[in-house]
Amino acid sequence: ATTPQYVMAYDRANSAYLNLAMAGADITLDAVGDIVFDAGGQNWYFDDDGTRVFSIAQVSSDVYIGAEVSDKDIFFRVNDGGSVITAMTIDSSEAGRVGIGTTSPDYLLDVSKSTVGGVTDMRVFNEATSDAASGTRGIIAVANANVGDPRLVLAVTGVADYHFGIDNSDSDKLKIGSGSNPSAGTNYLT
């Protein structure tokens, strides 16, 4: 007897699983309409040779997407004009750092791009055109007066840093100066 390449079974009476198996080949699902995965257990798992690597789960009314292997990152890839690029990375080995334009984020949010002869922009924009109360804010904050200083640092990497920030240890004075630490800056507004 020849071993079949695939087995399709559904036990309606016992709500048994449907198992598909193909030795040494891919399995392709092709439908003219939609392909629907309906899991009463609210979880979809993706395994590789018995090791759980990825999951999608419904918890209450929320959806959780997860890399299940320790310290494995999630990469979002797109086709940009015929070239596949990594548009965004979530680095799980670095406590969930997010990189846009980089696969190795150095900060909690790291936006990086090589723009030869151009400018790399980041924008927060309010599209409202008729209400004077409409505005836009970029907020850099610390939790309270017992912690460090909120600051904006402008830098030419390896050459110079300048800061604009609040010195929490000096009566919350607004300071501007060289380096990245407001305590070394000059009082601008008290």
Salt bridges, closest charged atoms under 4 A:
ASP47 OD1 - ARG52 NE 2.69
GLU94 OE1 - ARG97 NH1 3.54
ASP167 OD2 - LYS175 NZ 2.89
ASP170 OD1 - LYS173 NZ 3.30
ASP170 OD2 - LYS175 NZ 2.87
